[in-house]
Amino acid sequence: MSWGDRVQFGLWNRPEMLERTLGWCNIAEKKKKKIAQRQKFDGVRWMKMTDPSGTEAPSKVGSFLIWQQPHLIYLAELLYRADPTKEVLEKYNRLVQETAEFMYSFATYDELEGRYILKGAIPAQETLRAAETVNPPFELSYWHFAMQTAQQWRERMGQQRS
């Protein structure tokens, strides 16, 4: 799922074009759930590089990238903003919540500081080592946005915050 190739449709009043991508996400969801389970996480894990069926593409960094994970939540929010209806929420809420589940399960609780952190990931520039990287700034801020947005979706659906 390429945010840079799709976000324009949500921002330039072409939500029907953006819906094609999220339609693919419904098809790929089962494979993405299996990837998350294989890696010992909950929810669904959206990989940066896949083939058209959603199968993970070979990569030495792909399994360590997390910057693309919030994309689905961002794109779903753009669709909701274009058409703020219960129908849009019902259509995409499961994917939004499953994505948030992965994000939550990926975060590690830091006992010393009493907070959750992001570690074990290669940041967006794809040059730093996963074993040494903690709280990369882009991922951390995008994570915050996506988790906040997933909570708003729960509230819009009449669900309790998680």
Disulfide bonds with the S-S distance in Angstrom:
none
